[in-house]
């Protein structure tokens, strides 16, 4: 398989992984999933999605703080 044949857009990778586009984009930017920039577009290696889900992705690890920046 040609390397380029395995590359898919972040939005498609997110859909396949069952996560948000933002989660997949951050994973690619942080290099926790194999990706590369091609012509200014961030693309993810489809063959690495299952490994990423199994070994890296922890859905309950990140929590947003609702009190961030709020003072009463």
C-alpha positions, -999 to +999 in steps of 0.1 A: +000+000+000+013+034-009+018+057+021-006+083+007-034+057+002-035+053+040-040+090+048-074+104+056-087+138+067-089+144+105-127+146+103-129+111+087-104+097+112-125+111+141-156+096+126-140+062+123-126+064+159-159+076+173-144+108+188-148+145+181-129+162+153-111+183+180-100+152+199-085+137+168-069+170+157-052+173+191-040+136+189-024+143+156-009+176+167+005+159+198+018+130+177-001+104+197-015+092+164+005+090+132-002+119+109+014+143+084+008+176+067+001+174+030-004+206+011-014+224+043-039+197+054-034+176+084-040+139+075-041+109+097-029+074+089-061+053+089-041+022+098-031+038+132-066+045+144-072+012+162-038+013+179-044+048+190-078+039+205-065+008+222-032+022+235-035+059+238-071+072+239-085+076+274-120+091+271-124+099+308-089+114+313-096+150+301-121+170+320-130+206+314-133+229+344-166+247+344-152+271+371-123+282+350-118+320+352-150+325+373-149+345+405-179+351+427 
